[in-house]
Amino acid sequence: MELVDLVHPGAVEIMIAARFPLYRVTDAFAALQQRRARGEIALIS
């Protein structure tokens, strides 16, 4: 079974700690380096 097959029906929840637009990629990287967030950091277009 693929991971995407589990995420779609809700069997696995991916926590998004922060979302950054692509032009703020340096801010996203800084947040990642600080390791304070619980969850993933997402870049959005």
C-alpha positions as CSV (number, residue, x, y, z in Angstrom):
1,M,0.0,0.0,0.0
2,E,1.3,3.5,-0.9
3,L,1.5,6.3,1.7
4,V,-0.8,8.4,-0.5
5,D,-3.4,5.7,-0.2
6,L,-3.4,6.1,3.6
7,V,-3.4,9.9,3.7
8,H,-6.3,10.4,1.3
9,P,-8.9,8.4,3.4
10,G,-7.6,9.9,6.6
11,A,-5.8,6.8,8.0
12,V,-2.6,9.0,8.4
13,E,-2.7,12.7,9.3
14,I,0.1,14.9,8.3
15,M,0.5,17.9,10.6
16,I,1.4,21.1,8.9
17,A,3.2,23.4,11.3
18,A,3.6,26.3,8.9
19,R,3.0,27.3,5.3
20,F,5.2,29.7,3.3
21,P,4.8,31.0,-0.2
22,L,7.7,30.1,-2.5
23,Y,9.1,33.6,-2.4
24,R,9.6,33.2,1.4
25,V,11.7,30.0,1.0
26,T,14.5,31.5,3.2
27,D,12.0,32.1,6.0
28,A,10.8,28.5,5.7
29,F,14.3,27.2,5.8
30,A,15.0,29.3,8.9
31,A,11.9,27.9,10.6
32,L,13.1,24.4,9.7
33,Q,16.5,25.0,11.2
34,Q,15.1,26.3,14.5
35,R,13.3,22.9,14.9
36,R,10.6,24.5,17.1
37,A,7.7,23.4,15.0
38,R,5.8,20.2,15.6
39,G,4.9,19.0,12.1
40,E,5.9,19.7,8.5
41,I,6.8,23.0,6.9
42,A,5.1,23.4,3.5
43,L,6.0,25.6,0.6
44,I,3.0,26.7,-1.4
45,S,2.7,28.4,-4.8
